[in-house]
Amino acid sequence: MGKLGSFDIPGLLMWFNSLDHRPFHFHAKKTGKWELRIFFLECSEGLLAYEAKWSKPKGRGPSARDLRLILDQVLRHREELLKEWESKVKTEVQP
């Protein structure tokens, strides 16, 4: 696991799994509340491309504020995120 180095958002844990799959993504977690996969190359102005891995209580995910903070940083740091993916992640080999 490699901690995200491109940016930091207080209250969130963000990382790349060292052995992971495409599409390019990182994980963001608010401890005890939710975890997301953020597909950073698919994000655009006004659209955070993500998938919820889990949330507690069930069905309650991140706030609009959290999503906006993540999107703002992804759009500012997309090139650094791609470089981090390439240096920290080894993709799983598909049979």
Legacy VTK file of the C-alpha trace (Angstrom):
# vtk DataFile Version 3.0
C-alpha trace
ASCII
DATASET POLYDATA
POINTS 95 float
0.000 0.000 0.000
1.318 3.435 -0.917
0.005 6.559 0.782
-1.212 9.180 -1.657
1.450 11.864 -1.905
-0.022 14.206 -4.528
-2.340 15.933 -2.072
-3.886 15.600 1.370
-7.400 16.260 2.662
-7.675 16.419 6.462
-9.924 13.665 7.836
-9.458 11.346 4.839
-7.064 8.449 4.338
-6.015 8.072 0.699
-3.795 5.427 -0.874
-2.931 3.223 -3.826
-2.971 -0.544 -3.318
0.427 -1.878 -4.356
-1.146 -4.766 -6.305
-4.294 -3.496 -7.970
-6.276 -3.464 -11.212
-7.182 -0.940 -13.876
-8.818 1.446 -14.472
-6.434 3.870 -12.760
-7.742 4.721 -9.299
-6.901 5.418 -5.697
-8.823 4.690 -2.521
-10.260 7.328 -0.190
-11.652 6.482 3.238
-13.350 8.349 6.048
-12.694 5.974 8.946
-15.812 4.192 10.134
-17.998 5.953 7.538
-17.154 5.011 3.937
-14.524 3.967 1.393
-14.431 4.955 -2.282
-12.453 4.085 -5.375
-11.685 7.321 -7.235
-11.133 6.858 -10.996
-8.985 9.960 -11.404
-8.507 9.856 -15.194
-12.283 9.753 -15.707
-13.055 12.825 -13.576
-13.990 16.115 -15.193
-15.280 19.503 -14.127
-18.377 18.803 -12.035
-18.010 14.990 -12.202
-16.158 12.851 -9.678
-15.904 9.347 -11.139
-16.016 6.979 -8.173
-17.408 3.736 -6.835
-18.443 3.244 -3.219
-16.819 0.150 -1.726
-18.805 0.418 1.512
-20.556 2.874 3.773
-21.983 2.819 7.305
-24.763 3.064 8.020
-25.556 1.232 4.828
-26.430 3.581 2.006
-24.976 6.739 3.601
-21.948 7.755 1.639
-19.730 10.798 1.521
-21.106 14.305 1.874
-21.334 16.657 -1.097
-18.550 18.676 0.566
-16.224 15.642 0.750
-16.901 14.785 -2.896
-16.243 18.378 -3.987
-12.963 18.526 -2.024
-11.766 15.282 -3.603
-12.771 16.385 -7.113
-11.040 19.769 -6.766
-7.790 18.075 -5.754
-8.026 15.362 -8.429
-8.449 17.968 -11.162
-5.478 19.975 -9.839
-3.177 16.970 -9.417
-4.161 14.497 -12.147
-0.665 14.303 -13.694
0.959 13.655 -10.308
-1.668 10.985 -9.566
-0.828 9.173 -12.797
2.903 9.301 -11.995
2.186 7.953 -8.517
0.066 5.116 -9.938
2.892 4.179 -12.307
5.491 4.149 -9.511
3.434 2.589 -6.698
1.076 0.096 -8.364
1.780 -3.208 -10.022
-1.325 -4.274 -11.927
-2.759 -7.729 -11.472
-2.134 -10.059 -14.385
-5.415 -11.167 -15.922
-5.523 -14.798 -17.171
LINES 1 96
95 0 1 2 3 4 5 6 7 8 9 10 11 12 13 14 15 16 17 18 19 20 21 22 23 24 25 26 27 28 29 30 31 32 33 34 35 36 37 38 39 40 41 42 43 44 45 46 47 48 49 50 51 52 53 54 55 56 57 58 59 60 61 62 63 64 65 66 67 68 69 70 71 72 73 74 75 76 77 78 79 80 81 82 83 84 85 86 87 88 89 90 91 92 93 94
